[in-house]
């Protein structure tokens, strides 16, 4: 199991970005690039989230499976 | 220029930083990278086919919580679909769009600890892996 310890932002020119600090099963610590959050992505798109009613109206008929 | 929404396809918005964080996990020229790049090109140009979208689970058995997010399996048209892409809908100037949330493997290969596309999407939403 990978445990995410913290989300950090680095400003070094070659490493600039957001990273998850993850502790591997063998004890190693790795930095995994995360990129922007969902909220940031929606904001960058210029749009806004749909309300629950709007989601149901637009996508309520879509199928699902048990995968994720 | 974005494609216009239609009955069949939804305009898709890709953020370079988010896409590269995911697709960049795979080597240049790798099958995964080619699949990701091709899907992005196609969806950015023509939109995402509604018929391919499925609802993500509010509470997945893998611990992911992705209510209101939608996925499709890649590569399109192949016999097996090892990869997935997750989107979240948004309204932009009254028009329905889908915003790219994550790309990656649907299942971890045996022995791999690489996060699945669902885990990556979950982390974008909740700030940590499930």
N, CA and C atoms of all chains as a GROMACS GRO file, in nm:
protein
  594
    1UNK      N    1   0.084  -0.119   0.000
    1UNK     CA    2   0.000   0.000   0.000
    1UNK      C    3   0.088   0.125   0.000
    2UNK      N    4   0.046   0.224  -0.078
    2UNK     CA    5   0.118   0.350  -0.082
    2UNK      C    6   0.047   0.448   0.010
    3UNK      N    7   0.121   0.509   0.098
    3UNK     CA    8   0.062   0.609   0.188
    3UNK      C    9   0.104   0.747   0.142
    4UNK      N   10   0.005   0.832   0.115
    4UNK     CA   11   0.034   0.970   0.077
    4UNK      C   12   0.050   1.052   0.205
    5UNK      N   13   0.169   1.105   0.224
    5UNK     CA   14   0.199   1.175   0.347
    5UNK      C   15   0.152   1.320   0.341
    6UNK      N   16   0.172   1.381   0.227
    6UNK     CA   17   0.147   1.526   0.218
    6UNK      C   18   0.147   1.568   0.071
    7UNK      N   19   0.079   1.675   0.042
    7UNK     CA   20   0.086   1.738  -0.090
    7UNK      C   21   0.173   1.863  -0.075
    8UNK      N   22   0.276   1.875  -0.159
    8UNK     CA   23   0.365   1.990  -0.149
    8UNK      C   24   0.378   2.058  -0.286
    9UNK      N   25   0.418   2.182  -0.285
    9UNK     CA   26   0.443   2.257  -0.408
    9UNK      C   27   0.589   2.299  -0.410
   10UNK      N   28   0.658   2.268  -0.518
   10UNK     CA   29   0.796   2.308  -0.535
   10UNK      C   30   0.804   2.421  -0.638
   11UNK      N   31   0.893   2.516  -0.611
   11UNK     CA   32   0.907   2.630  -0.702
   11UNK      C   33   1.041   2.632  -0.773
   12UNK      N   34   1.123   2.529  -0.750
   12UNK     CA   35   1.249   2.521  -0.823
   12UNK      C   36   1.219   2.514  -0.973
   13UNK      N   37   1.293   2.590  -1.054
   13UNK     CA   38   1.260   2.597  -1.196
   13UNK      C   39   1.244   2.460  -1.263
   14UNK      N   40   1.332   2.365  -1.230
   14UNK     CA   41   1.326   2.236  -1.299
   14UNK      C   42   1.227   2.140  -1.236
   15UNK      N   43   1.177   2.173  -1.118
   15UNK     CA   44   1.087   2.082  -1.046
   15UNK      C   45   0.953   2.148  -1.013
   16UNK      N   46   0.930   2.264  -1.073
   16UNK     CA   47   0.811   2.342  -1.039
   16UNK      C   48   0.684   2.259  -1.056
   17UNK      N   49   0.602   2.258  -0.953
   17UNK     CA   50   0.476   2.185  -0.963
   17UNK      C   51   0.430   2.134  -0.828
   18UNK      N   52   0.318   2.061  -0.831
   18UNK     CA   53   0.259   2.005  -0.710
   18UNK      C   54   0.288   1.855  -0.706
   19UNK      N   55   0.330   1.808  -0.590
   19UNK     CA   56   0.369   1.668  -0.576
   19UNK      C   57   0.302   1.606  -0.454
   20UNK      N   58   0.272   1.477  -0.466
   20UNK     CA   59   0.232   1.399  -0.349
   20UNK      C   60   0.359   1.335  -0.293
   21UNK      N   61   0.379   1.352  -0.165
   21UNK     CA   62   0.491   1.285  -0.098
   21UNK      C   63   0.438   1.149  -0.054
   22UNK      N   64   0.491   1.043  -0.113
   22UNK     CA   65   0.436   0.910  -0.087
   22UNK      C   66   0.540   0.819  -0.024
   23UNK      N   67   0.495   0.747   0.077
   23UNK     CA   68   0.582   0.648   0.140
   23UNK      C   69   0.549   0.512   0.080
   24UNK      N   70   0.647   0.451   0.015
   24UNK     CA   71   0.627   0.322  -0.047
   24UNK      C   72   0.628   0.211   0.058
   25UNK      N   73   0.583   0.094   0.016
   25UNK     CA   74   0.577  -0.019   0.109
   25UNK      C   75   0.716  -0.055   0.163
   26UNK      N   76   0.819  -0.029   0.082
   26UNK     CA   77   0.955  -0.062   0.126
   26UNK      C   78   1.019   0.052   0.206
   27UNK      N   79   0.943   0.154   0.236
   27UNK     CA   80   0.992   0.264   0.318
   27UNK      C   81   1.046   0.381   0.240
   28UNK      N   82   1.065   0.363   0.108
   28UNK     CA   83   1.117   0.475   0.029
   28UNK      C   84   1.014   0.587   0.024
   29UNK      N   85   1.065   0.710   0.015
   29UNK     CA   86   0.980   0.828  -0.003
   29UNK      C   87   0.997   0.875  -0.147
   30UNK      N   88   0.887   0.891  -0.217
   30UNK     CA   89   0.894   0.939  -0.355
   30UNK      C   90   0.803   1.060  -0.373
   31UNK      N   91   0.839   1.144  -0.468
   31UNK     CA   92   0.755   1.259  -0.504
   31UNK      C   93   0.682   1.224  -0.634
   32UNK      N   94   0.551   1.226  -0.629
   32UNK     CA   95   0.470   1.190  -0.744
   32UNK      C   96   0.397   1.315  -0.793
   33UNK      N   97   0.422   1.356  -0.918
   33UNK     CA   98   0.356   1.478  -0.965
   33UNK      C   99   0.205   1.464  -0.967
   34UNK      N  100   0.136   1.559  -0.911
   34UNK     CA  101  -0.009   1.554  -0.898
   34UNK      C  102  -0.078   1.640  -1.004
   35UNK      N  103  -0.020   1.755  -1.029
   35UNK     CA  104  -0.087   1.851  -1.116
   35UNK      C  105  -0.198   1.922  -1.040
   36UNK      N  106  -0.276   2.000  -1.109
   36UNK     CA  107  -0.378   2.081  -1.043
   36UNK      C  108  -0.491   1.995  -0.987
   37UNK      N  109  -0.560   2.050  -0.885
   37UNK     CA  110  -0.674   1.982  -0.826
   37UNK      C  111  -0.795   1.992  -0.919
   38UNK      N  112  -0.897   1.916  -0.888
   38UNK     CA  113  -1.021   1.920  -0.966
   38UNK      C  114  -1.080   2.062  -0.965
   39UNK      N  115  -1.080   2.124  -0.849
   39UNK     CA  116  -1.134   2.261  -0.842
   39UNK      C  117  -1.056   2.356  -0.933
   40UNK      N  118  -0.923   2.340  -0.933
   40UNK     CA  119  -0.841   2.426  -1.019
   40UNK      C  120  -0.870   2.399  -1.166
   41UNK      N  121  -0.886   2.272  -1.199
   41UNK     CA  122  -0.912   2.236  -1.339
   41UNK      C  123  -1.042   2.298  -1.388
   42UNK      N  124  -1.145   2.292  -1.304
   42UNK     CA  125  -1.273   2.351  -1.344
   42UNK      C  126  -1.260   2.502  -1.356
   43UNK      N  127  -1.188   2.562  -1.262
   43UNK     CA  128  -1.168   2.708  -1.268
   43UNK      C  129  -1.091   2.746  -1.394
   44UNK      N  130  -0.987   2.670  -1.426
   44UNK     CA  131  -0.908   2.700  -1.546
   44UNK      C  132  -0.989   2.684  -1.674
   45UNK      N  133  -1.089   2.596  -1.670
   45UNK     CA  134  -1.171   2.574  -1.790
   45UNK      C  135  -1.263   2.694  -1.816
   46UNK      N  136  -1.281   2.777  -1.713
   46UNK     CA  137  -1.373   2.889  -1.728
   46UNK      C  138  -1.515   2.852  -1.695
   47UNK      N  139  -1.536   2.729  -1.653
   47UNK     CA  140  -1.672   2.683  -1.626
   47UNK      C  141  -1.702   2.675  -1.478
   48UNK      N  142  -1.818   2.623  -1.448
   48UNK     CA  143  -1.857   2.599  -1.309
   48UNK      C  144  -1.913   2.457  -1.300
   49UNK      N  145  -1.913   2.406  -1.176
   49UNK     CA  146  -1.969   2.273  -1.154
   49UNK      C  147  -2.119   2.272  -1.181
   50UNK      N  148  -2.166   2.156  -1.220
   50UNK     CA  149  -2.309   2.138  -1.232
   50UNK      C  150  -2.368   2.111  -1.094
   51UNK      N  151  -2.490   2.156  -1.074
   51UNK     CA  152  -2.561   2.121  -0.952
   51UNK      C  153  -2.604   1.974  -0.960
   52UNK      N  154  -2.650   1.921  -0.848
   52UNK     CA  155  -2.696   1.782  -0.847
   52UNK      C  156  -2.811   1.762  -0.945
   53UNK      N  157  -2.901   1.859  -0.951
   53UNK     CA  158  -3.015   1.848  -1.044
   53UNK      C  159  -2.968   1.852  -1.188
   54UNK      N  160  -2.873   1.941  -1.216
   54UNK     CA  161  -2.821   1.950  -1.354
   54UNK      C  162  -2.749   1.821  -1.393
   55UNK      N  163  -2.674   1.765  -1.299
   55UNK     CA  164  -2.605   1.638  -1.327
   55UNK      C  165  -2.705   1.529  -1.359
   56UNK      N  166  -2.809   1.523  -1.278
   56UNK     CA  167  -2.910   1.419  -1.299
   56UNK      C  168  -2.978   1.436  -1.434
   57UNK      N  169  -3.008   1.562  -1.467
   57UNK     CA  170  -3.077   1.588  -1.594
   57UNK      C  171  -2.989   1.553  -1.713
   58UNK      N  172  -2.861   1.588  -1.705
   58UNK     CA  173  -2.773   1.571  -1.820
   58UNK      C  174  -2.713   1.430  -1.830
   59UNK      N  175  -2.688   1.369  -1.712
   59UNK     CA  176  -2.612   1.243  -1.714
   59UNK      C  177  -2.680   1.130  -1.637
   60UNK      N  178  -2.799   1.156  -1.589
   60UNK     CA  179  -2.865   1.055  -1.506
   60UNK      C  180  -2.892   0.925  -1.575
   61UNK      N  181  -2.892   0.927  -1.709
   61UNK     CA  182  -2.924   0.804  -1.781
   61UNK      C  183  -2.799   0.725  -1.819
   62UNK      N  184  -2.681   0.771  -1.780
   62UNK     CA  185  -2.560   0.701  -1.822
   62UNK      C  186  -2.540   0.574  -1.740
   63UNK      N  187  -2.486   0.472  -1.805
   63UNK     CA  188  -2.463   0.346  -1.733
   63UNK      C  189  -2.345   0.358  -1.638
   64UNK      N  190  -2.332   0.256  -1.554
   64UNK     CA  191  -2.219   0.248  -1.462
   64UNK      C  192  -2.176   0.103  -1.453
   65UNK      N  193  -2.061   0.080  -1.395
   65UNK     CA  194  -2.020  -0.056  -1.364
   65UNK      C  195  -1.960  -0.054  -1.224
   66UNK      N  196  -1.908  -0.165  -1.180
   66UNK     CA  197  -1.863  -0.170  -1.039
   66UNK      C  198  -1.712  -0.152  -1.027
   67UNK      N  199  -1.654  -0.085  -1.127
   67UNK     CA  200  -1.506  -0.080  -1.131
   67UNK      C  201  -1.447   0.039  -1.055
   68UNK      N  202  -1.507   0.150  -1.061
   68UNK     CA  203  -1.446   0.267  -0.998
   68UNK      C  204  -1.508   0.395  -1.046
   69UNK      N  205  -1.008   2.610  -3.141
   69UNK     CA  206  -1.148   2.638  -3.116
   69UNK      C  207  -1.219   2.509  -3.073
   70UNK      N  208  -1.304   2.520  -2.970
   70UNK     CA  209  -1.374   2.402  -2.921
   70UNK      C  210  -1.487   2.362  -3.014
   71UNK      N  211  -1.510   2.230  -3.024
   71UNK     CA  212  -1.628   2.188  -3.100
   71UNK      C  213  -1.755   2.229  -3.028
   72UNK      N  214  -1.862   2.246  -3.102
   72UNK     CA  215  -1.991   2.280  -3.042
   72UNK      C  216  -2.051   2.156  -2.977
   73UNK      N  217  -2.121   2.176  -2.862
   73UNK     CA  218  -2.189   2.061  -2.802
   73UNK      C  219  -2.291   2.004  -2.900
   74UNK      N  220  -2.312   1.875  -2.892
   74UNK     CA  221  -2.412   1.812  -2.977
   74UNK      C  222  -2.476   1.699  -2.900
   75UNK      N  223  -2.573   1.636  -2.961
   75UNK     CA  224  -2.638   1.521  -2.898
   75UNK      C  225  -2.537   1.410  -2.878
   76UNK      N  226  -2.439   1.404  -2.966
   76UNK     CA  227  -2.348   1.289  -2.967
   76UNK      C  228  -2.217   1.314  -2.894
   77UNK      N  229  -2.170   1.438  -2.894
   77UNK     CA  230  -2.037   1.465  -2.839
   77UNK      C  231  -2.038   1.589  -2.750
   78UNK      N  232  -1.953   1.584  -2.647
   78UNK     CA  233  -1.940   1.696  -2.554
   78UNK      C  234  -1.802   1.757  -2.571
   79UNK      N  235  -1.793   1.890  -2.582
   79UNK     CA  236  -1.661   1.954  -2.592
   79UNK      C  237  -1.576   1.919  -2.470
   80UNK      N  238  -1.450   1.889  -2.493
   80UNK     CA  239  -1.361   1.849  -2.384
   80UNK      C  240  -1.251   1.952  -2.366
   81UNK      N  241  -1.217   1.980  -2.240
   81UNK     CA  242  -1.112   2.075  -2.206
   81UNK      C  243  -1.000   1.998  -2.136
   82UNK      N  244  -0.880   2.011  -2.190
   82UNK     CA  245  -0.763   1.945  -2.132
   82UNK      C  246  -0.667   2.050  -2.077
   83UNK      N  247  -0.625   2.033  -1.955
   83UNK     CA  248  -0.523   2.118  -1.896
   83UNK      C  249  -0.387   2.051  -1.918
   84UNK      N  250  -0.292   2.126  -1.975
   84UNK     CA  251  -0.162   2.067  -2.009
   84UNK      C  252  -0.093   2.006  -1.887
   85UNK      N  253  -0.096   2.081  -1.775
   85UNK     CA  254  -0.024   2.035  -1.656
   85UNK      C  255  -0.084   1.905  -1.602
   86UNK      N  256  -0.216   1.899  -1.597
   86UNK     CA  257  -0.281   1.778  -1.546
   86UNK      C  258  -0.256   1.659  -1.638
   87UNK      N  259  -0.271   1.684  -1.768
   87UNK     CA  260  -0.252   1.575  -1.864
   87UNK      C  261  -0.110   1.522  -1.860
   88UNK      N  262  -0.013   1.613  -1.856
   88UNK     CA  263   0.127   1.569  -1.854
   88UNK      C  264   0.162   1.497  -1.724
   89UNK      N  265   0.098   1.536  -1.613
   89UNK     CA  266   0.123   1.466  -1.487
   89UNK      C  267   0.085   1.319  -1.499
   90UNK      N  268  -0.020   1.292  -1.575
   90UNK     CA  269  -0.067   1.154  -1.590
   90UNK      C  270   0.003   1.083  -1.706
   91UNK      N  271  -0.005   1.141  -1.824
   91UNK     CA  272   0.053   1.076  -1.941
   91UNK      C  273   0.205   1.068  -1.930
   92UNK      N  274   0.265   1.163  -1.859
   92UNK     CA  275   0.410   1.166  -1.842
   92UNK      C  276   0.463   1.051  -1.759
   93UNK      N  277   0.374   0.976  -1.694
   93UNK     CA  278   0.417   0.857  -1.621
   93UNK      C  279   0.469   0.750  -1.716
   94UNK      N  280   0.425   0.760  -1.841
   94UNK     CA  281   0.459   0.658  -1.940
   94UNK      C  282   0.566   0.714  -2.034
   95UNK      N  283   0.653   0.626  -2.077
   95UNK     CA  284   0.766   0.669  -2.159
   95UNK      C  285   0.722   0.722  -2.294
   96UNK      N  286   0.802   0.815  -2.350
   96UNK     CA  287   0.773   0.865  -2.484
   96UNK      C  288   0.768   0.748  -2.583
   97UNK      N  289   0.665   0.742  -2.663
   97UNK     CA  290   0.654   0.636  -2.762
   97UNK      C  291   0.594   0.508  -2.707
   98UNK      N  292   0.569   0.502  -2.577
   98UNK     CA  293   0.508   0.381  -2.520
   98UNK      C  294   0.364   0.370  -2.567
   99UNK      N  295   0.309   0.249  -2.558
   99UNK     CA  296   0.170   0.226  -2.601
   99UNK      C  297   0.076   0.316  -2.520
  100UNK      N  298   0.099   0.322  -2.390
  100UNK     CA  299   0.011   0.403  -2.306
  100UNK      C  300   0.016   0.549  -2.347
  101UNK      N  301   0.134   0.599  -2.373
  101UNK     CA  302   0.148   0.740  -2.411
  101UNK      C  303   0.079   0.768  -2.545
  102UNK      N  304   0.094   0.675  -2.638
  102UNK     CA  305   0.029   0.693  -2.768
  102UNK      C  306  -0.123   0.694  -2.753
  103UNK      N  307  -0.173   0.605  -2.668
  103UNK     CA  308  -0.318   0.598  -2.647
  103UNK      C  309  -0.368   0.728  -2.583
  104UNK      N  310  -0.294   0.777  -2.485
  104UNK     CA  311  -0.334   0.901  -2.418
  104UNK      C  312  -0.333   1.018  -2.515
  105UNK      N  313  -0.225   1.031  -2.591
  105UNK     CA  314  -0.212   1.144  -2.684
  105UNK      C  315  -0.319   1.140  -2.793
  106UNK      N  316  -0.345   1.020  -2.843
  106UNK     CA  317  -0.444   1.007  -2.949
  106UNK      C  318  -0.584   1.042  -2.898
  107UNK      N  319  -0.614   0.995  -2.777
  107UNK     CA  320  -0.746   1.026  -2.720
  107UNK      C  321  -0.760   1.176  -2.699
  108UNK      N  322  -0.656   1.238  -2.645
  108UNK     CA  323  -0.663   1.383  -2.622
  108UNK      C  324  -0.685   1.458  -2.753
  109UNK      N  325  -0.608   1.422  -2.855
  109UNK     CA  326  -0.624   1.490  -2.984
  109UNK      C  327  -0.766   1.476  -3.036
  110UNK      N  328  -0.816   1.353  -3.031
  110UNK     CA  329  -0.949   1.326  -3.084
  110UNK      C  330  -1.057   1.400  -3.005
  111UNK      N  331  -1.047   1.393  -2.873
  111UNK     CA  332  -1.152   1.454  -2.790
  111UNK      C  333  -1.144   1.607  -2.794
  112UNK      N  334  -1.023   1.661  -2.798
  112UNK     CA  335  -1.010   1.807  -2.804
  112UNK      C  336  -1.063   1.860  -2.937
  113UNK      N  337  -1.045   1.782  -3.042
  113UNK     CA  338  -1.087   1.826  -3.176
  113UNK      C  339  -1.236   1.802  -3.201
  114UNK      N  340  -1.283   1.685  -3.161
  114UNK     CA  341  -1.420   1.645  -3.198
  114UNK      C  342  -1.515   1.635  -3.080
  115UNK      N  343  -1.462   1.640  -2.958
  115UNK     CA  344  -1.545   1.622  -2.840
  115UNK      C  345  -1.546   1.476  -2.795
  116UNK      N  346  -1.604   1.455  -2.677
  116UNK     CA  347  -1.610   1.321  -2.620
  116UNK      C  348  -1.745   1.258  -2.656
  117UNK      N  349  -1.743   1.139  -2.715
  117UNK     CA  350  -1.870   1.073  -2.749
  117UNK      C  351  -1.950   1.040  -2.623
  118UNK      N  352  -2.070   1.090  -2.615
  118UNK     CA  353  -2.156   1.061  -2.500
  118UNK      C  354  -2.176   0.912  -2.480
  119UNK      N  355  -2.187   0.842  -2.591
  119UNK     CA  356  -2.223   0.701  -2.583
  119UNK      C  357  -2.115   0.618  -2.512
  120UNK      N  358  -1.993   0.672  -2.505
  120UNK     CA  359  -1.885   0.600  -2.440
  120UNK      C  360  -1.875   0.629  -2.290
  121UNK      N  361  -1.944   0.732  -2.245
  121UNK     CA  362  -1.929   0.774  -2.105
  121UNK      C  363  -2.007   0.683  -2.010
  122UNK      N  364  -1.945   0.655  -1.897
  122UNK     CA  365  -2.011   0.582  -1.788
  122UNK      C  366  -1.990   0.660  -1.659
  123UNK      N  367  -2.085   0.645  -1.569
  123UNK     CA  368  -2.074   0.714  -1.440
  123UNK      C  369  -1.972   0.645  -1.351
  124UNK      N  370  -1.885   0.723  -1.290
  124UNK     CA  371  -1.794   0.669  -1.188
  124UNK      C  372  -1.874   0.643  -1.060
  125UNK      N  373  -1.818   0.563  -0.975
  125UNK     CA  374  -1.889   0.525  -0.853
  125UNK      C  375  -1.871   0.627  -0.742
  126UNK      N  376  -1.980   0.652  -0.671
  126UNK     CA  377  -1.973   0.742  -0.556
  126UNK      C  378  -1.880   0.685  -0.449
  127UNK      N  379  -1.887   0.556  -0.432
  127UNK     CA  380  -1.799   0.487  -0.336
  127UNK      C  381  -1.753   0.357  -0.399
  128UNK      N  382  -1.636   0.360  -0.460
  128UNK     CA  383  -1.584   0.242  -0.527
  128UNK      C  384  -1.528   0.142  -0.428
  129UNK      N  385  -1.521   0.017  -0.471
  129UNK     CA  386  -1.468  -0.088  -0.383
  129UNK      C  387  -1.318  -0.069  -0.359
  130UNK      N  388  -1.255   0.013  -0.445
  130UNK     CA  389  -1.113   0.043  -0.426
  130UNK      C  390  -1.092   0.163  -0.333
  131UNK      N  391  -1.202   0.214  -0.277
  131UNK     CA  392  -1.190   0.327  -0.185
  131UNK      C  393  -1.203   0.462  -0.251
  132UNK      N  394  -1.215   0.464  -0.384
  132UNK     CA  395  -1.228   0.592  -0.453
  132UNK      C  396  -1.370   0.646  -0.438
  133UNK      N  397  -1.381   0.777  -0.434
  133UNK     CA  398  -1.511   0.845  -0.423
  133UNK      C  399  -1.519   0.947  -0.536
  134UNK      N  400  -1.594   0.912  -0.638
  134UNK     CA  401  -1.594   0.992  -0.761
  134UNK      C  402  -1.734   1.023  -0.811
  135UNK      N  403  -1.824   1.050  -0.720
  135UNK     CA  404  -1.961   1.088  -0.761
  135UNK      C  405  -1.955   1.210  -0.852
  136UNK      N  406  -2.033   1.206  -0.959
  136UNK     CA  407  -2.038   1.321  -1.049
  136UNK      C  408  -1.925   1.326  -1.149
  137UNK      N  409  -1.840   1.223  -1.150
  137UNK     CA  410  -1.734   1.212  -1.252
  137UNK      C  411  -1.773   1.101  -1.350
  138UNK      N  412  -1.720   1.111  -1.471
  138UNK     CA  413  -1.759   1.018  -1.577
  138UNK      C  414  -1.634   0.967  -1.647
  139UNK      N  415  -1.641   0.843  -1.690
  139UNK     CA  416  -1.521   0.778  -1.743
  139UNK      C  417  -1.551   0.715  -1.878
  140UNK      N  418  -1.445   0.686  -1.949
  140UNK     CA  419  -1.455   0.602  -2.068
  140UNK      C  420  -1.329   0.517  -2.074
  141UNK      N  421  -1.340   0.409  -2.148
  141UNK     CA  422  -1.229   0.314  -2.156
  141UNK      C  423  -1.155   0.331  -2.288
  142UNK      N  424  -1.025   0.311  -2.281
  142UNK     CA  425  -0.938   0.331  -2.397
  142UNK      C  426  -0.847   0.208  -2.416
  143UNK      N  427  -0.801   0.183  -2.538
  143UNK     CA  428  -0.830   0.260  -2.660
  143UNK      C  429  -0.968   0.226  -2.716
  144UNK      N  430  -1.030   0.326  -2.776
  144UNK     CA  431  -1.161   0.307  -2.835
  144UNK      C  432  -1.151   0.209  -2.951
  145UNK      N  433  -1.245   0.116  -2.955
  145UNK     CA  434  -1.250   0.022  -3.066
  145UNK      C  435  -1.163  -0.099  -3.051
  146UNK      N  436  -1.082  -0.105  -2.946
  146UNK     CA  437  -0.995  -0.220  -2.926
  146UNK      C  438  -1.072  -0.334  -2.857
  147UNK      N  439  -1.016  -0.454  -2.864
  147UNK     CA  440  -1.082  -0.567  -2.799
  147UNK      C  441  -1.067  -0.558  -2.647
  148UNK      N  442  -0.953  -0.511  -2.604
  148UNK     CA  443  -0.932  -0.492  -2.460
  148UNK      C  444  -0.904  -0.345  -2.434
  149UNK      N  445  -0.953  -0.300  -2.322
  149UNK     CA  446  -0.938  -0.158  -2.287
  149UNK      C  447  -0.864  -0.150  -2.154
  150UNK      N  448  -0.734  -0.136  -2.162
  150UNK     CA  449  -0.652  -0.138  -2.042
  150UNK      C  450  -0.651  -0.003  -1.969
  151UNK      N  451  -0.690   0.101  -2.039
  151UNK     CA  452  -0.675   0.236  -1.984
  151UNK      C  453  -0.811   0.305  -1.971
  152UNK      N  454  -0.812   0.407  -1.891
  152UNK     CA  455  -0.933   0.485  -1.874
  152UNK      C  456  -0.902   0.633  -1.866
  153UNK      N  457  -1.003   0.713  -1.896
  153UNK     CA  458  -0.992   0.858  -1.883
  153UNK      C  459  -1.116   0.904  -1.808
  154UNK      N  460  -1.095   0.993  -1.712
  154UNK     CA  461  -1.206   1.042  -1.628
  154UNK      C  462  -1.225   1.191  -1.652
  155UNK      N  463  -1.351   1.230  -1.660
  155UNK     CA  464  -1.386   1.370  -1.683
  155UNK      C  465  -1.486   1.415  -1.577
  156UNK      N  466  -1.492   1.544  -1.557
  156UNK     CA  467  -1.596   1.602  -1.472
  156UNK      C  468  -1.668   1.708  -1.555
  157UNK      N  469  -1.802   1.705  -1.554
  157UNK     CA  470  -1.877   1.802  -1.635
  157UNK      C  471  -1.872   1.942  -1.575
  158UNK      N  472  -1.888   2.040  -1.661
  158UNK     CA  473  -1.895   2.179  -1.617
  158UNK      C  474  -1.983   2.255  -1.716
  159UNK      N  475  -2.030   2.370  -1.671
  159UNK     CA  476  -2.105   2.459  -1.759
  159UNK      C  477  -2.019   2.581  -1.785
  160UNK      N  478  -1.996   2.608  -1.911
  160UNK     CA  479  -1.917   2.725  -1.949
  160UNK      C  480  -2.003   2.812  -2.040
  161UNK      N  481  -2.035   2.933  -1.992
  161UNK     CA  482  -2.122   3.023  -2.068
  161UNK      C  483  -2.250   2.952  -2.111
  162UNK      N  484  -2.302   2.871  -2.023
  162UNK     CA  485  -2.427   2.802  -2.051
  162UNK      C  486  -2.414   2.675  -2.131
  163UNK      N  487  -2.293   2.646  -2.177
  163UNK     CA  488  -2.273   2.527  -2.259
  163UNK      C  489  -2.211   2.415  -2.175
  164UNK      N  490  -2.259   2.295  -2.198
  164UNK     CA  491  -2.208   2.180  -2.125
  164UNK      C  492  -2.073   2.137  -2.184
  165UNK      N  493  -1.973   2.120  -2.098
  165UNK     CA  494  -1.842   2.072  -2.140
  165UNK      C  495  -1.799   1.962  -2.042
  166UNK      N  496  -1.695   1.889  -2.079
  166UNK     CA  497  -1.635   1.797  -1.983
  166UNK      C  498  -1.488   1.836  -1.967
  167UNK      N  499  -1.444   1.837  -1.842
  167UNK     CA  500  -1.308   1.878  -1.807
  167UNK      C  501  -1.227   1.754  -1.774
  168UNK      N  502  -1.111   1.742  -1.838
  168UNK     CA  503  -1.023   1.627  -1.813
  168UNK      C  504  -0.982   1.622  -1.666
  169UNK      N  505  -0.993   1.500  -1.609
  169UNK     CA  506  -0.956   1.483  -1.469
  169UNK      C  507  -0.838   1.387  -1.453
  170UNK      N  508  -0.835   1.278  -1.529
  170UNK     CA  509  -0.724   1.183  -1.511
  170UNK      C  510  -0.718   1.083  -1.626
  171UNK      N  511  -0.597   1.030  -1.646
  171UNK     CA  512  -0.573   0.919  -1.740
  171UNK      C  513  -0.483   0.819  -1.672
  172UNK      N  514  -0.508   0.691  -1.696
  172UNK     CA  515  -0.417   0.589  -1.643
  172UNK      C  516  -0.472   0.451  -1.662
  173UNK      N  517  -0.406   0.354  -1.601
  173UNK     CA  518  -0.450   0.214  -1.612
  173UNK      C  519  -0.578   0.195  -1.531
  174UNK      N  520  -0.661   0.103  -1.579
  174UNK     CA  521  -0.784   0.073  -1.506
  174UNK      C  522  -0.757  -0.019  -1.388
  175UNK      N  523  -0.662  -0.107  -1.407
  175UNK     CA  524  -0.627  -0.202  -1.300
  175UNK      C  525  -0.476  -0.203  -1.286
  176UNK      N  526  -0.431  -0.217  -1.165
  176UNK     CA  527  -0.288  -0.228  -1.144
  176UNK      C  528  -0.240  -0.363  -1.193
  177UNK      N  529  -0.138  -0.365  -1.282
  177UNK     CA  530  -0.080  -0.494  -1.319
  177UNK      C  531  -0.026  -0.564  -1.194
  178UNK      N  532  -0.025  -0.696  -1.196
  178UNK     CA  533   0.021  -0.770  -1.080
  178UNK      C  534   0.159  -0.722  -1.037
  179UNK      N  535   0.173  -0.692  -0.913
  179UNK     CA  536   0.302  -0.649  -0.860
  179UNK      C  537   0.328  -0.501  -0.873
  180UNK      N  538   0.239  -0.429  -0.945
  180UNK     CA  539   0.260  -0.285  -0.964
  180UNK      C  540   0.194  -0.206  -0.852
  181UNK      N  541   0.254  -0.097  -0.817
  181UNK     CA  542   0.194  -0.007  -0.720
  181UNK      C  543   0.152   0.124  -0.787
  182UNK      N  544   0.155   0.125  -0.919
  182UNK     CA  545   0.114   0.247  -0.989
  182UNK      C  546  -0.033   0.274  -0.962
  183UNK      N  547  -0.070   0.397  -0.928
  183UNK     CA  548  -0.211   0.426  -0.903
  183UNK      C  549  -0.295   0.411  -1.029
  184UNK      N  550  -0.416   0.363  -1.012
  184UNK     CA  551  -0.508   0.350  -1.126
  184UNK      C  552  -0.561   0.488  -1.164
  185UNK      N  553  -0.630   0.491  -1.277
  185UNK     CA  554  -0.691   0.617  -1.320
  185UNK      C  555  -0.791   0.666  -1.216
  186UNK      N  556  -0.856   0.574  -1.147
  186UNK     CA  557  -0.954   0.612  -1.045
  186UNK      C  558  -0.885   0.674  -0.923
  187UNK      N  559  -0.772   0.616  -0.886
  187UNK     CA  560  -0.696   0.670  -0.773
  187UNK      C  561  -0.642   0.809  -0.806
  188UNK      N  562  -0.598   0.828  -0.931
  188UNK     CA  563  -0.547   0.959  -0.972
  188UNK      C  564  -0.659   1.064  -0.971
  189UNK      N  565  -0.777   1.023  -1.021
  189UNK     CA  566  -0.891   1.115  -1.020
  189UNK      C  567  -0.932   1.147  -0.876
  190UNK      N  568  -0.932   1.045  -0.792
  190UNK     CA  569  -0.967   1.064  -0.651
  190UNK      C  570  -0.870   1.163  -0.586
  191UNK      N  571  -0.743   1.150  -0.618
  191UNK     CA  572  -0.644   1.240  -0.557
  191UNK      C  573  -0.663   1.383  -0.606
  192UNK      N  574  -0.700   1.401  -0.731
  192UNK     CA  575  -0.726   1.537  -0.781
  192UNK      C  576  -0.845   1.599  -0.707
  193UNK      N  577  -0.938   1.514  -0.669
  193UNK     CA  578  -1.057   1.566  -0.600
  193UNK      C  579  -1.034   1.582  -0.450
  194UNK      N  580  -0.972   1.482  -0.390
  194UNK     CA  581  -0.966   1.479  -0.243
  194UNK      C  582  -0.827   1.512  -0.186
  195UNK      N  583  -0.727   1.526  -0.273
  195UNK     CA  584  -0.595   1.568  -0.225
  195UNK      C  585  -0.507   1.457  -0.177
  196UNK      N  586  -0.556   1.333  -0.178
  196UNK     CA  587  -0.474   1.220  -0.137
  196UNK      C  588  -0.526   1.093  -0.204
  197UNK      N  589  -0.438   0.995  -0.213
  197UNK     CA  590  -0.479   0.867  -0.269
  197UNK      C  591  -0.580   0.800  -0.177
  198UNK      N  592  -0.668   0.716  -0.236
  198UNK     CA  593  -0.767   0.649  -0.150
  198UNK      C  594  -0.700   0.552  -0.052
   0.00000   0.00000   0.00000
